[in-house]
Amino acid sequence: MTPWFLARAAGFVALLTASVTVALGAAGPASWGDRRIIAQLVHRSAAVVTLALLALHVILLVTDRFVDVSIGGALVPFTAGYRGVALGLGTLAAYSFLVAAASGTLRGRMAASAATARAWRAIHLSAYAAWALAMVHGVLAGTDTGTTWAPLLYGGSALAVAGAVAARVVAGVRARTAALPTARRARRDRSPDRPPTLAGGHR
């Protein structure tokens, strides 16, 4: 039973570190301010810890005898003998986290042009899908879902990510609103109907 308890613990901690990773990424560099380097370090470190805990989670489930999860069932989605759909979602979440992490390591190279930067951003957004799949996997597959503390953990994780996304949206709206008067003035200055200005500022 020890591997089973450890597997559950690794899964929960992986969800927490994944939530930290996604929340920091959702908030965006603009919200990090002077702590940008520290926030980026925490973001990347939490991602690495998440992948390590996911690997440990899978290994412990496969080696444990309390549930029927083979190597194939863990690696191939929806083929596990124990809660196949729920574990399949977890497998897809793990693969999506791997894709997001791989794109993160290639960010420098993919930022060489606007087209590759857009491609990188689209690929890196798989972290949101991975996190959502991990949440559903935990709720459906976890034997602790019926406890008092597990829903609090899920709810706290959801609030953290949702709050970070909301902050990113609000910051974007404010930035566009602040830039609107400047853009209008620039268009007015370029307007051909505007009377010419003489030297000294007199018309």
C-alpha positions in Angstrom: 0.0 0.0 0.0 2.9 2.4 0.5 3.4 3.0 -3.3 -0.3 3.7 -3.5 -0.1 6.4 -0.8 3.0 7.9 -2.3 1.5 7.9 -5.8 -1.5 9.9 -4.5 0.7 12.3 -2.7 2.9 12.8 -5.8 -0.2 13.4 -7.9 -1.5 16.1 -5.6 1.8 17.9 -5.2 2.2 17.7 -9.0 -1.1 19.5 -9.4 -0.1 22.2 -7.0 3.2 22.8 -8.7 1.5 22.7 -12.1 -1.0 25.3 -10.8 1.9 27.6 -9.8 3.5 27.1 -13.2 0.3 27.9 -15.1 -0.7 30.8 -12.8 2.7 32.5 -13.2 2.6 32.0 -17.0 -1.0 33.3 -17.2 -0.1 36.4 -15.2 2.6 37.2 -17.8 5.9 39.1 -17.6 4.1 42.4 -17.4 2.8 41.6 -14.0 6.1 40.4 -12.6 7.6 43.8 -12.6 11.0 44.1 -10.9 10.8 40.5 -9.8 10.7 39.2 -13.4 13.9 37.2 -13.1 12.7 35.5 -9.8 9.2 34.9 -11.2 10.7 33.3 -14.4 13.0 31.1 -12.3 10.0 30.0 -10.1 7.9 29.4 -13.2 10.5 27.2 -14.9 11.5 25.4 -11.7 7.9 24.6 -10.9 7.5 23.2 -14.4 10.5 20.9 -13.9 9.3 19.7 -10.5 5.8 19.0 -12.0 7.3 16.8 -14.7 9.5 14.9 -12.1 6.5 14.4 -9.9 4.3 13.2 -12.8 7.0 10.6 -13.7 7.1 9.5 -10.0 3.3 9.4 -10.0 3.2 7.1 -13.0 6.0 4.8 -11.8 4.4 4.3 -8.4 1.0 3.5 -10.0 2.5 1.0 -12.3 4.6 -0.8 -9.6 1.7 -0.8 -7.0 -0.5 -3.8 -6.8 -3.5 -2.0 -5.3 -4.7 -0.9 -8.7 -4.5 -2.6 -12.1 -2.4 -0.1 -14.1 0.1 -1.6 -16.5 2.9 0.3 -18.3 0.8 0.3 -21.5 -2.2 1.4 -19.7 -0.3 4.3 -18.2 1.3 5.4 -21.5 -1.6 4.7 -23.9 -4.6 6.8 -23.1 -7.9 5.1 -22.1 -6.5 1.6 -22.1 -5.9 1.2 -18.3 -7.8 -1.5 -16.5 -8.5 0.9 -13.5 -10.7 3.9 -14.2 -9.7 3.9 -17.9 -11.3 7.2 -18.8 -10.0 9.1 -15.8 -6.5 7.7 -16.2 -6.6 8.4 -19.9 -7.2 12.1 -19.2 -4.2 12.0 -16.9 -2.0 10.5 -19.6 -3.1 13.2 -22.0 -2.4 15.8 -19.3 1.1 14.5 -18.9 1.8 14.5 -22.6 0.5 18.1 -22.9 2.7 19.2 -20.0 5.7 17.6 -21.9 4.8 19.5 -25.1 4.5 22.8 -23.1 7.8 22.2 -21.3 9.6 21.3 -24.6 8.3 24.5 -26.2 9.5 26.5 -23.2 13.1 25.2 -23.7 12.9 26.3 -27.4 11.5 29.8 -26.7 14.8 31.5 -27.6 15.1 29.8 -30.9 11.5 30.2 -31.8 11.5 33.9 -31.1 13.7 34.6 -34.1 10.7 35.8 -36.2 7.1 36.9 -35.7 5.8 33.7 -37.4 7.7 31.3 -35.2 7.0 33.4 -32.1 3.2 33.0 -32.8 3.7 29.3 -33.3 5.6 29.0 -30.1 2.8 30.9 -28.2 0.2 28.6 -29.7 2.1 25.4 -28.7 2.9 26.8 -25.2 -0.8 27.4 -24.6 -1.1 23.6 -24.3 -0.2 24.1 -20.7 -3.7 25.4 -20.0 -5.2 22.2 -21.6 -2.7 20.1 -19.6 -3.7 21.8 -16.3 -7.5 21.4 -17.0 -7.1 17.7 -17.9 -5.0 17.2 -14.8 -7.8 18.8 -12.7 -10.5 16.5 -14.2 -8.2 13.5 -13.9 -7.7 14.2 -10.2 -11.4 14.6 -9.5 -12.5 11.5 -11.4 -9.6 9.2 -10.6 -8.6 10.3 -7.1 -9.9 8.2 -4.2 -9.5 11.3 -2.0 -12.1 13.3 -3.9 -14.7 12.6 -1.3 -12.6 14.0 1.5 -12.9 17.5 2.9 -9.4 18.7 2.0 -9.2 17.5 -1.6 -11.9 19.8 -3.0 -10.3 22.7 -1.1 -7.0 21.9 -2.9 -8.8 21.7 -6.3 -10.7 24.8 -5.6 -7.6 26.8 -4.5 -5.8 25.7 -7.6 -8.7 26.7 -9.8 -8.9 30.1 -8.1 -5.2 30.8 -8.5 -5.2 30.1 -12.2 -8.5 31.8 -12.9 -7.3 34.9 -10.9 -4.0 35.0 -12.9 -5.9 34.8 -16.2 -8.3 37.5 -15.1 -5.4 39.8 -14.1 -3.8 39.2 -17.5 -7.0 40.2 -19.3 -7.6 43.3 -17.1 -4.0 44.4 -17.7 -4.4 43.9 -21.4 -7.6 46.0 -21.5 -6.0 48.8 -19.5 -2.9 48.8 -21.7 -5.1 49.1 -24.9 -7.2 51.8 -23.3 -4.2 53.8 -22.3 -2.7 53.5 -25.8 -5.9 54.5 -27.5 -5.5 58.4 -27.1 -1.9 58.2 -28.3 -3.0 56.2 -31.4 -5.8 58.7 -32.1 -3.4 61.7 -31.8 -1.0 59.9 -34.2 -3.7 59.4 -36.8 -4.9 63.0 -36.4 -1.4 64.2 -37.0 -1.1 62.2 -40.2 -4.5 63.3 -41.5 -4.2 65.1 -44.9 -7.1 67.3 -44.0 -5.3 68.9 -41.1 -4.2 72.5 -41.9 -0.4 72.9 -42.2 1.5 74.4 -39.3 3.8 77.3 -40.0 7.2 77.9 -38.4 6.9 79.1 -34.9 3.7 77.2 -34.3 1.4 79.9 -35.9 -1.1 78.9 -38.6 
